[in-house]
């Protein structure tokens, strides 16, 4: 009779499953599922349990304040499947957070669902010799990207993308250089470099061809960031002193050279920082700069590239010495598994992005070691770049238009990590690839680049078949939905200057404009009135942007609010005959004004004067409502509490314009405030959503369904199917 440790089965594969509990078709072998105190108890008589306990306690700093009685430990290895290269490490997971399943009484299943609080891997080096057959060879991560192993790994990730991903390929098309790039091959000195001004080919309206690398980074305080100015431009074209470059820039130069590239784009050196007009023009052309880069290298772990390196130092695995049955010594590596940071969701499950809770993953824990991922400018640069190589404290991660790769090989494999991976870039890349695959006609009748207004005119002049027209509308609606997700993610990220909010997103809009077939003004696609139904996730954190004199963001734009992620309602179950007219007459369908916004004319059949009410609530802030004809509905202003230009007084008259009914059986609309008493121009002060309405002076329990609002607020409208024929009220919104 074989004596087997009841806790871990000795981590021996030939002893696993003797109790008949293991599923034969499972992709993994479960070795233990126990509490930390029980593992401690069994470690005295079992070498395998002692090894696991030792490895866990080496990471005790991760759970110093946790009661060990509440900690659950599981360990599993992975089984081979045909056509798959399985990894041989042993995965150990610890969970100590409260379980959501309070009805579960089975100790063996308590705390074993959901993502682990700490994941460790036990593995061997070299030949994989181990006294425990459940522990095999692991994947080593490179110590430095500039060492031979690091460079080989980076090249391998890039090669796999080039050879396997059609969406990431340029299909042999040459790329053009930005207006200025750094020339890294100016002589034999590896530290010599200069600023290169690219030759402009007037006949072809482009700069010279060339493959280049771009740097994505966080400026931080920018005190040590070298900048090209009108004063330094000429001297930098001759030589840029190596001593003026921070370490992150120097490492970017070395890495670019090591990959075999001559040209490198770094924003602070390649854009003239004190030429306001040129900087604005170049900032609006980031789709050309980052979109054409062969590779973008990202200082993902640096919050300030003037003082922190591009390549962060990595924590090396612990090595634990163990003996086998014969007394021979072996070394087992133990390290925390790469978390993949906020590239992965904070929840398990394979669901479509339409069902994700947004923003995707902005938790402090997921982003504490990747400050670049919570910045707005880098977010747009990452979306635009065909591929981004992230340097993190655990490993290199390649993010491209078809997914993610990493040194540990698990980021996109649900066998090892069932959490969804961020796929907004993938969806963005698919749309761009589909757009680029359709020949475009320029003014000379030749294939080439066209402006969105020209495209709109072409579409308007073509007699599309019904099928083609429906396909165009479907693609536009898909793209609009993706755009709304991108804005939610984008507004959840930080900017140093409020005035950059519309500038930094403009290149994303430009890349999507051929699919949208629409004008674009101050963040709003002019074909979509529903796009005006944006709302902040948390109005109590919101404020109006701080802008320089003469710069104004219209109140109808989502960019007029800072401090909270912005959400949208793009689906309508019933149109309530509300229409918005953007920009100058005659050019509304093709207007392109990404930064400046003009007044919008908002017309609606269901527009009513309402009275703003405040009342005490259980929270520190009062409750707000809108009343008309003795019927009230709850209301949340864009800025809470209302202040400044958004200040509202109890009893003040506002205007509510109903826009649509949602599939949630609610009514949504926009709430406007006159800019001054008796004025004919208005400011948006909030979005209105009615799930139920309540007669004034009656308890909440007596509320009626949302549709009752129609007869109470608009008794004159008898036929909802004839709204387009009803009298319209028009408002100018600034």
VOGU-3710 file (C-alpha; in Angstrom, 3 decimals, decimal comma):
1> xxxxxxxxxx> 0,000/0,000/0,000  1,463/3,355/-1,101  1,445/6,072/1,573  0,348/9,298/-0,080  0,228/12,736/1,559  -3,478/13,489/1,792  -2,805/17,209/1,359  -0,621/17,346/-1,783  -0,173/13,723/-3,005  3,555/14,300/-2,700
11> xxxxxxxxxx> 3,449/16,365/-5,925  4,134/13,081/-7,770  2,225/12,530/-10,997  2,227/8,726/-10,672  0,474/9,097/-7,304  -2,071/11,648/-8,498  -5,651/10,571/-8,833  -5,422/7,406/-6,712  -8,639/8,472/-5,038  -10,389/8,670/-8,415
21> xxxxxxxxxx> -11,510/12,264/-8,017  -9,574/13,821/-10,912  -11,368/14,440/-14,173  -9,637/12,570/-16,977  -10,397/15,247/-19,561  -9,378/18,224/-17,409  -6,730/20,608/-18,733  -5,153/20,751/-15,280  -4,315/18,530/-12,335  -5,402/19,823/-8,937
31> xxxxxxxxxx> -2,804/18,915/-6,317  -4,153/20,542/-3,203  -7,031/22,642/-1,982  -6,584/23,484/1,669  -6,179/26,281/4,184  -2,813/27,798/5,025  -2,924/26,526/8,654  -3,554/22,976/7,400  -0,660/23,286/4,961  1,538/24,345/7,892
41> xxxxxxxxxx> 0,429/21,288/9,838  1,147/18,847/7,010  4,539/20,423/6,174  6,145/18,732/9,173  5,711/15,258/7,660  5,739/15,998/3,914  8,684/17,425/1,959  6,400/18,662/-0,811  4,102/20,533/1,573  7,188/22,015/3,260
51> xxxxxxxxxx> 8,415/23,278/-0,114  5,054/24,913/-0,880  4,851/26,511/2,556  8,408/27,821/2,260  7,679/29,396/-1,138  4,496/31,007/0,163  6,163/32,451/3,257  8,890/34,019/1,101  6,074/36,273/-0,158  4,687/36,989/3,310
61> xxxxxxxxxx> 4,869/40,736/2,680  1,826/40,332/0,441  -0,417/39,161/3,274  1,071/40,538/6,497  -2,260/41,972/7,668  -4,357/38,955/6,639  -5,706/36,405/9,113  -4,162/33,101/8,005  -7,306/31,227/9,046  -9,097/32,880/6,118
71> xxxxxxxxxx> -6,431/31,986/3,544  -7,067/29,236/1,015  -4,270/27,553/-0,966  -4,670/25,642/-4,227  -2,032/24,174/-6,524  -2,370/22,836/-10,049  -0,248/21,737/-12,987  -1,295/21,509/-16,609  -1,848/18,521/-18,880  -0,778/18,207/-22,497
81> xxxxxxxxxx> -3,296/18,564/-25,277  -2,689/17,705/-28,927  -1,250/20,641/-30,836  -0,472/22,641/-27,703  2,843/23,411/-26,073  1,927/23,129/-22,419  3,947/24,696/-19,612  5,417/22,508/-16,859  5,438/24,850/-13,877  3,309/24,311/-10,770
91> xxxxxxxxxx> 0,820/27,122/-10,196  -0,008/27,933/-6,557  -2,857/30,333/-5,802  -3,795/32,023/-2,529  -7,149/33,639/-1,829  -8,159/35,569/1,257  -10,793/38,052/0,154  -14,413/37,629/1,215  -16,260/35,090/-0,898  -19,336/36,355/-2,751
101> xxxxxxxxxx> -21,045/32,994/-2,307  -22,254/33,210/1,278  -24,450/30,157/0,892  -21,542/27,813/0,176  -20,981/25,550/3,172  -18,406/23,257/1,549  -14,956/24,069/2,934  -13,287/22,446/-0,092  -14,935/24,990/-2,403  -14,761/28,050/-0,156
111> xxxxxxxxxx> -12,563/30,822/-1,633  -11,581/28,724/-4,685  -13,544/30,714/-7,241  -12,697/34,117/-8,636  -9,276/35,471/-9,412  -6,539/34,715/-6,888  -5,157/37,377/-4,554  -1,637/35,961/-4,986  -0,383/33,603/-7,693  2,996/31,882/-7,411
121> xxxxxxxxxx> 4,807/29,533/-9,749  7,278/26,826/-8,794  9,629/25,686/-11,577  13,059/24,290/-12,363  15,941/25,553/-14,475  17,769/23,946/-17,366  17,163/20,220/-17,722  14,085/20,316/-15,504  15,353/17,773/-12,979  13,144/17,869/-9,886
131> xxxxxxxxxx> 12,344/15,508/-7,002  8,678/16,395/-7,593  7,298/15,394/-10,997  4,511/18,005/-10,713  7,192/20,721/-10,909  8,878/21,043/-14,303  10,721/23,634/-16,294  9,456/27,200/-16,248  9,797/30,079/-18,639  12,568/32,428/-17,634
141> xxxxxxxxxx> 12,006/36,134/-18,194  14,931/38,196/-19,415  16,841/40,330/-16,918  17,477/43,142/-19,412  16,086/43,839/-22,897  19,594/44,928/-23,954  21,161/41,549/-23,172  21,266/38,903/-25,889  18,443/36,866/-24,343  16,281/39,972/-23,947
151> xxxxxxxxxx> 16,854/41,110/-27,523  16,171/37,612/-28,835  12,904/37,509/-26,884  11,816/40,932/-28,165  12,651/39,957/-31,748  10,717/36,722/-31,327  7,589/38,516/-30,123  7,786/40,981/-33,018  8,497/38,234/-35,573  5,468/36,249/-34,453
161> xxxxxxxxxx> 3,281/39,338/-34,875  4,653/40,069/-38,358  4,276/36,491/-39,570  0,942/35,627/-37,974  -1,152/38,813/-37,856  -2,687/40,113/-41,067  -4,246/43,074/-39,258  -0,819/44,270/-38,069  0,791/43,965/-41,495  1,206/46,869/-43,901
171> xxxxxxxxxx> 1,087/44,443/-46,840  4,371/45,702/-48,256  3,413/49,382/-48,237  6,352/51,702/-47,434  5,938/54,046/-44,497  6,833/57,710/-44,307  8,891/59,344/-41,611  7,437/62,048/-39,349  8,468/65,644/-40,019  11,365/65,206/-37,581
181> xxxxxxxxxx> 13,046/62,111/-36,163  16,246/61,357/-34,320  19,064/60,052/-36,514  20,943/57,443/-34,475  23,570/56,551/-37,091  25,609/59,717/-37,423  29,041/58,176/-36,850  31,015/55,480/-35,082  30,303/56,866/-31,622  27,343/54,886/-30,170
191> xxxxxxxxxx> 26,370/57,994/-28,211  26,189/60,337/-31,200  22,814/61,432/-32,549  21,123/64,426/-34,126  17,726/65,749/-35,093  16,804/64,936/-38,689  14,279/66,986/-40,682  12,646/64,656/-43,186  12,567/65,598/-46,850  9,111/66,541/-48,067
201> xxxxxxxxxx> 8,106/65,138/-51,474  5,762/67,842/-52,780  4,441/65,912/-55,776  3,349/63,043/-53,525  2,436/65,219/-50,525  4,427/63,121/-48,084  7,729/62,939/-46,257  10,499/60,548/-47,246  10,113/56,839/-46,654  11,678/55,131/-43,660
211> xxxxxxxxxx> 11,044/52,615/-40,874  11,244/54,051/-37,370  10,596/53,337/-33,697  8,561/55,651/-31,427  8,836/56,129/-27,674  5,680/56,267/-25,532  6,350/57,670/-22,076  5,085/59,843/-19,221  6,790/63,227/-18,941  6,104/63,521/-15,219
221> xxxxxxxxxx> 7,423/66,797/-13,824  9,452/67,198/-17,042  12,230/69,043/-15,211  14,939/66,857/-16,725  13,291/66,337/-20,113  15,387/67,761/-22,986  13,236/69,739/-25,427  13,662/71,035/-28,920  12,799/74,729/-29,016  13,166/77,436/-31,627
231> xxxxxxxxxx> 16,426/78,309/-29,869  17,894/74,766/-29,813  16,560/73,573/-33,189  19,615/74,406/-35,295  22,148/73,060/-32,797  20,174/69,814/-32,349  20,222/69,312/-36,124  24,002/69,090/-35,796  24,220/67,080/-32,590  22,272/66,364/-29,417
241> xxxxxxxxxx> 24,582/66,092/-26,383  24,344/62,610/-24,881  24,748/63,987/-21,371  21,484/65,932/-21,682  19,441/62,761/-22,218  17,768/61,083/-19,220  18,389/57,387/-18,750  15,049/56,410/-20,324  15,993/58,232/-23,559  19,464/56,687/-23,593
251> xxxxxxxxxx> 18,015/53,192/-23,185  15,525/53,901/-25,987  18,431/54,862/-28,260  20,421/51,716/-27,395  17,396/49,441/-27,874  16,398/51,025/-31,195  19,927/50,599/-32,511  20,083/47,014/-31,224  16,940/46,187/-33,212  18,640/47,577/-36,326
261> xxxxxxxxxx> 16,708/50,837/-36,787  18,215/54,209/-37,629  15,276/56,480/-36,812  13,646/57,138/-33,430  10,739/59,456/-32,602  10,659/61,058/-29,135  8,030/63,773/-28,781  9,973/66,256/-26,647  12,854/66,266/-29,154  10,975/65,849/-32,447
271> xxxxxxxxxx> 8,262/68,473/-31,863  9,203/72,130/-31,361  7,870/72,697/-27,875  7,568/76,495/-27,955  5,954/76,723/-31,405  2,310/76,547/-30,345  0,797/76,263/-33,809  3,180/73,577/-35,036  2,840/71,598/-31,811  -0,952/71,672/-32,184
281> xxxxxxxxxx> -0,755/70,560/-35,826  1,612/67,713/-34,982  -0,478/66,698/-31,970  -3,478/66,358/-34,280  -1,377/64,086/-36,523  -0,485/61,424/-33,969  -2,255/58,833/-36,136  0,425/59,478/-38,756  3,284/59,437/-36,236  2,406/56,468/-34,012
291> xxxxxxxxxx> 0,234/54,758/-36,620  3,177/54,545/-39,049  5,811/53,520/-36,497  7,128/49,989/-37,000  7,253/49,609/-33,227  6,364/51,754/-30,236  8,457/51,104/-27,143  6,691/52,017/-23,903  8,174/53,114/-20,577  5,203/51,437/-18,913
301> xxxxxxxxxx> 6,622/51,285/-15,385  7,943/54,862/-15,283  5,828/57,685/-13,859  8,485/60,249/-14,812  10,821/59,497/-17,710  13,119/62,328/-16,693  14,175/60,396/-13,584  13,111/56,767/-14,101  14,447/54,208/-16,594  12,791/52,704/-19,631
311> xxxxxxxxxx> 13,828/49,251/-18,410  12,771/48,774/-14,759  14,727/46,402/-12,553  13,094/42,995/-12,201  12,683/40,915/-9,078  14,533/37,637/-9,536  12,967/34,314/-8,458  13,722/32,883/-5,040  15,699/29,623/-5,153  14,753/26,951/-2,614
321> xxxxxxxxxx> 17,085/24,012/-2,043  15,372/20,633/-1,691  16,487/16,988/-1,561  15,112/13,907/-3,263  14,698/10,403/-1,780  18,403/9,707/-2,303  19,562/12,896/-0,615  20,590/14,644/-3,843  20,227/18,427/-3,865  17,976/20,305/-6,286
331> xxxxxxxxxx> 16,967/23,938/-6,658  13,363/25,010/-7,173  12,567/28,549/-8,362  9,635/30,396/-6,834  8,302/33,722/-8,052  5,074/35,627/-8,187  3,410/34,958/-11,508  3,316/37,966/-13,856  -0,035/39,620/-13,169  -0,361/41,165/-16,648
341> xxxxxxxxxx> -1,528/44,291/-14,851  -4,546/46,105/-16,311  -4,238/44,338/-19,665  -6,434/41,763/-17,932  -9,879/42,327/-16,408  -10,392/42,145/-12,627  -12,965/39,376/-13,204  -13,032/35,868/-14,643  -15,020/34,677/-17,623  -15,058/34,809/-21,399
351> xxxxxxxxxx> -17,560/37,542/-22,280  -17,793/40,021/-25,160  -16,621/43,562/-24,499  -20,257/44,776/-24,801  -20,848/43,027/-21,466  -17,747/44,316/-19,681  -17,935/46,598/-16,703  -16,143/49,766/-17,789  -13,628/51,254/-17,398  -11,940/47,927/-18,150
361> xxxxxxxxxx> -9,482/47,805/-15,239  -8,458/51,043/-13,561  -8,024/49,544/-10,107  -5,153/50,903/-8,043  -3,714/47,420/-7,522  -3,619/46,610/-11,248  -1,969/49,905/-12,163  0,369/50,646/-9,257  3,390/49,336/-11,204  2,270/50,594/-14,641
371> xxxxxxxxxx> 1,664/54,358/-14,352  1,771/54,814/-18,128  -1,431/52,778/-18,511  -3,504/55,346/-16,580  -2,404/58,325/-18,682  -4,587/59,683/-21,501  -1,948/60,637/-24,096  -0,228/57,218/-23,927  -3,639/55,540/-24,211  -4,267/57,106/-27,622
381> xxxxxxxxxx> -0,678/56,437/-28,714  -1,092/52,762/-27,802  -4,340/52,485/-29,774  -2,798/54,076/-32,858  0,432/52,045/-32,861  0,424/48,767/-34,818  2,436/47,176/-32,016  3,626/48,379/-28,605  6,392/46,709/-26,612  5,817/47,341/-22,908
391> xxxxxxxxxx> 8,718/47,130/-20,463  7,356/46,219/-17,022  8,787/45,096/-13,709  7,895/41,470/-14,439  8,334/40,944/-18,194  8,076/42,374/-21,694  4,530/42,468/-23,116  3,791/43,022/-26,809  0,416/44,627/-27,458  -0,671/44,597/-31,104
401> xxxxxxxxxx> -3,799/44,793/-33,230  -4,532/41,096/-32,873  -3,871/40,571/-29,171  -1,064/40,298/-26,638  2,110/38,271/-26,214  4,365/38,097/-23,181  7,535/36,432/-21,985  5,699/34,032/-19,675  3,438/33,003/-22,566  0,149/33,137/-20,650
411> xxxxxxxxxx> -1,431/36,547/-21,168  -3,819/35,455/-23,926  -4,201/31,801/-22,869  -7,332/31,076/-20,778  -5,776/27,809/-19,581  -3,555/29,821/-17,264  -5,605/32,979/-16,791  -9,334/32,952/-17,472  -9,748/36,713/-17,116  -10,660/38,549/-20,346
421> xxxxxxxxxx> -7,871/40,514/-22,028  -8,389/44,134/-23,080  -9,512/43,929/-26,721  -10,363/47,550/-27,566  -7,123/47,868/-29,543  -7,943/44,644/-31,373  -11,377/45,936/-32,360  -9,896/49,320/-33,308  -7,285/47,557/-35,454  -9,948/45,465/-37,189
431> xxxxxxxxxx> -11,934/48,534/-38,176  -8,818/50,348/-39,429  -7,748/47,287/-41,435  -11,189/46,966/-43,040  -11,146/50,652/-43,932  -7,654/50,448/-45,434  -8,624/47,426/-47,533  -11,228/49,480/-49,418  -9,699/51,540/-52,284  -10,250/55,249/-51,801
441> xxxxxxxxxx> -10,442/57,721/-54,643  -8,736/61,092/-54,493  -9,524/64,184/-56,491  -7,490/62,946/-59,471  -9,362/59,680/-59,678  -6,422/57,685/-58,355  -6,308/55,501/-55,257  -5,044/57,524/-52,329  -5,898/59,266/-49,100  -9,066/61,358/-48,967
451> xxxxxxxxxx> -10,502/63,641/-46,343  -13,618/62,530/-44,528  -15,690/65,309/-46,126  -14,735/64,039/-49,605  -15,700/60,515/-48,596  -19,042/61,729/-47,325  -19,702/63,484/-50,621  -18,801/60,329/-52,533  -21,141/58,193/-50,477  -23,928/60,713/-50,887
461> xxxxxxxxxx> -23,481/60,672/-54,689  -23,493/56,885/-55,042  -26,750/55,008/-55,444  -26,025/52,230/-52,958  -27,931/48,982/-53,077  -30,033/48,327/-50,017  -27,587/45,633/-48,866  -24,559/47,893/-49,217  -26,369/50,710/-47,439  -27,312/48,433/-44,551
471> xxxxxxxxxx> -23,721/47,213/-44,340  -22,494/50,812/-44,185  -24,950/51,621/-41,386  -24,015/48,473/-39,464  -20,299/49,252/-39,617  -20,950/52,826/-38,550  -23,032/51,732/-35,561  -20,347/49,214/-34,547  -17,714/51,911/-34,806  -19,829/54,379/-32,822
481> xxxxxxxxxx> -20,195/51,805/-30,046  -16,423/51,234/-30,026  -15,889/55,006/-29,976  -18,088/55,325/-26,883  -16,075/52,584/-25,138  -12,840/54,328/-26,074  -14,105/57,636/-24,652  -15,070/55,901/-21,398  -11,558/54,445/-21,132  -9,942/57,696/-22,225
491> xxxxxxxxxx> -11,819/59,907/-19,754  -10,898/57,490/-16,950  -7,238/58,390/-17,566  -5,296/61,409/-16,398  -4,125/64,472/-18,294  -1,778/67,157/-17,048  -3,570/69,890/-19,006  -7,360/70,012/-19,435  -6,877/71,776/-22,758  -5,371/68,554/-24,196
501> xxxxxxxxxx> -8,570/66,521/-23,725  -9,920/67,062/-27,256  -6,472/67,323/-28,860  -5,229/63,948/-27,639  -8,298/62,051/-28,897  -8,487/63,806/-32,290  -6,178/61,334/-34,050  -8,401/58,443/-32,957  -11,374/60,260/-34,473  -9,430/60,910/-37,673
511> xxxxxxxxxx> -8,566/57,218/-37,967  -12,234/56,241/-37,555  -13,715/58,984/-39,761  -13,680/56,979/-43,036  -15,908/54,390/-41,355  -18,089/56,933/-39,566  -18,806/58,863/-42,795  -19,678/61,850/-40,623  -18,612/65,276/-39,547  -16,822/65,572/-36,208
521> xxxxxxxxxx> -16,987/68,604/-33,911  -15,493/68,888/-30,419  -15,669/65,156/-29,747  -19,130/64,663/-31,262  -19,990/62,778/-34,483  -22,552/64,962/-36,187  -24,716/62,092/-37,492  -25,622/60,933/-33,968  -27,999/62,930/-31,797  -27,787/60,091/-29,271
531> xxxxxxxxxx> -24,121/60,970/-28,814  -25,307/64,021/-26,846  -26,719/61,721/-24,164  -23,355/61,235/-22,479  -23,159/61,274/-18,706  -20,401/61,173/-16,072  -20,119/58,069/-13,941  -19,772/60,130/-10,751  -20,999/63,729/-10,884  -19,684/64,439/-7,387
541> xxxxxxxxxx> -16,113/64,110/-8,696  -16,741/66,344/-11,701  -15,710/69,885/-12,540  -15,528/72,035/-15,634  -12,100/72,072/-17,336  -9,520/74,731/-16,566  -8,817/76,385/-19,893  -6,807/79,345/-21,078  -8,519/82,561/-22,116  -10,246/82,265/-25,486
551> xxxxxxxxxx> -10,360/78,458/-25,362  -13,801/77,039/-24,708  -15,352/73,569/-24,808  -19,112/73,712/-25,471  -21,306/72,415/-22,662  -22,922/69,871/-25,023  -19,569/68,084/-25,474  -18,469/65,253/-23,180  -15,107/67,036/-22,991  -16,754/69,863/-21,013
561> xxxxxxxxxx> -16,576/67,709/-17,866  -13,426/66,516/-16,088  -12,989/64,136/-13,168  -15,050/61,066/-14,037  -15,312/58,444/-16,799  -17,947/59,374/-19,376  -20,591/56,898/-20,540  -22,991/56,955/-23,515  -26,416/55,746/-24,639  -26,094/54,711/-28,292
571> xxxxxxxxxx> -29,142/52,449/-28,568  -32,697/53,713/-28,799  -35,852/51,653/-28,476  -37,984/54,616/-29,568  -37,000/57,880/-31,228  -38,730/60,905/-29,667  -38,192/63,210/-32,661  -35,242/65,157/-31,282  -32,702/66,450/-33,799  -29,350/68,219/-33,460
581> xxxxxxxxxx> -27,724/70,453/-36,083  -23,970/70,986/-35,782  -21,697/73,555/-37,368  -22,385/76,015/-40,167  -25,327/75,314/-42,430  -24,433/73,492/-45,626  -21,336/71,843/-44,124  -22,770/69,963/-41,164  -22,397/66,490/-42,670  -18,690/66,959/-43,376
591> xxxxxxxxxx> -17,519/69,480/-40,774  -14,154/68,664/-39,188  -13,416/70,714/-36,083  -11,785/68,394/-33,523  -10,890/71,048/-30,940  -13,301/73,965/-31,318  -17,063/73,655/-31,011  -19,825/75,905/-32,268  -23,363/76,260/-30,899  -25,691/73,341/-31,584
601> xxxxxxxxxx> -29,297/73,789/-32,577  -31,376/71,241/-30,661  -34,965/70,731/-31,831  -37,572/68,534/-30,202  -41,297/67,912/-30,104  -41,124/66,861/-26,463  -39,395/69,841/-24,863  -40,828/71,289/-21,677  -40,118/73,954/-19,084  -39,523/72,238/-15,739
611> xxxxxxxxxx> -38,872/73,417/-12,200  -35,657/72,400/-10,460  -36,167/71,101/-6,919  -33,768/70,273/-4,099  -34,667/68,247/-1,029  -32,799/66,699/1,916  -31,450/63,171/1,513  -29,744/60,527/3,602  -26,374/61,427/2,055  -24,374/64,605/2,587
621> xxxxxxxxxx> -25,654/66,001/-0,723  -29,288/67,019/-1,319  -31,490/65,114/-3,738  -32,389/66,827/-7,019  -35,547/66,508/-9,075  -37,455/68,123/-11,938  -41,166/68,943/-11,700  -43,901/69,816/-14,186  -47,671/69,619/-13,827  -47,193/68,267/-10,266
631> xxxxxxxxxx> -45,211/65,247/-11,530  -41,550/64,885/-10,490  -38,580/62,799/-11,640  -35,121/62,364/-10,156  -32,272/64,315/-11,744  -28,485/64,168/-11,475  -26,630/67,286/-12,727  -23,348/66,979/-14,637  -21,594/68,825/-11,803  -22,653/67,933/-8,284
641> xxxxxxxxxx> -23,238/70,064/-6,319  -24,102/72,547/-9,101  -21,712/75,528/-9,001  -20,156/78,213/-11,153  -21,879/78,424/-14,543  -23,780/75,276/-13,536  -25,216/76,790/-10,344  -28,925/75,984/-9,892  -31,388/77,466/-7,420  -34,358/75,685/-5,916
651> xxxxxxxxxx> -37,429/76,727/-7,921  -35,400/77,751/-10,991  -36,941/77,057/-14,411  -34,978/74,764/-16,727  -35,735/73,094/-20,060  -35,888/69,330/-20,504  -35,662/67,975/-24,068  -36,644/64,313/-24,343  -34,540/62,411/-26,883  -35,395/58,706/-26,786
661> xxxxxxxxxx> -36,698/55,711/-24,874  -34,121/53,065/-24,017  -34,325/49,288/-24,001  -34,216/49,653/-20,201  -37,761/51,099/-20,405  -36,493/54,503/-19,348  -36,820/57,932/-20,952  -33,652/59,935/-21,545  -33,113/63,559/-22,446  -30,982/66,656/-21,982
671> xxxxxxxxxx> -31,525/69,366/-19,365  -30,717/72,954/-20,371  -30,300/76,202/-18,456  -30,573/79,693/-20,036  -27,199/81,448/-20,057  -28,937/84,447/-18,492  -32,538/85,382/-17,612  -34,552/85,739/-20,816  -31,648/84,524/-23,009  -32,294/82,454/-26,147
681> xxxxxxxxxx> -29,048/80,520/-25,709  -28,620/77,662/-23,266  -26,015/75,545/-21,519  -26,339/71,861/-20,827  -26,418/71,183/-17,071  -27,202/67,475/-17,107  -28,631/64,347/-18,651  -32,062/63,228/-17,587  -33,132/59,589/-17,232  -36,575/58,682/-15,971
691> xxxxxxxxxx> -37,325/55,144/-14,789  -40,372/56,241/-12,833  -42,175/59,469/-11,991  -43,817/60,498/-8,729  -46,668/62,956/-8,044  -45,545/65,850/-5,855  -46,281/65,330/-2,165  -46,741/61,555/-2,582  -44,494/58,792/-1,177  -42,042/57,125/-3,529
701> xxxxxxxxxx> -44,079/53,895/-3,268  -46,824/55,596/-5,320  -44,553/56,146/-8,312  -45,718/55,408/-11,855  -43,806/53,879/-14,780  -41,677/56,128/-16,959  -44,222/56,190/-19,802  -46,693/57,979/-17,516  -44,416/61,003/-17,854  -45,646/61,550/-21,419
711> xxxxxxxxxx> -49,270/62,150/-20,438  -48,388/64,268/-17,387  -45,745/66,481/-18,967  -47,118/66,516/-22,538  -50,926/66,084/-22,355  -51,284/67,926/-25,667  -49,559/65,071/-27,565  -52,160/62,386/-28,242  -50,378/60,249/-30,839  -46,748/59,302/-30,153
721> xxxxxxxxxx> -46,359/57,963/-33,707  -46,870/61,481/-35,102  -44,133/63,285/-33,144  -42,384/64,421/-36,324  -45,534/66,317/-37,281  -45,909/68,014/-33,888  -44,729/71,595/-33,239  -40,988/71,715/-32,577  -39,110/73,876/-30,095  -35,540/74,800/-31,015
731> xxxx> -32,746/75,735/-28,606  -29,278/77,094/-29,262  -26,862/75,279/-26,941  -23,376/76,649/-26,356
//
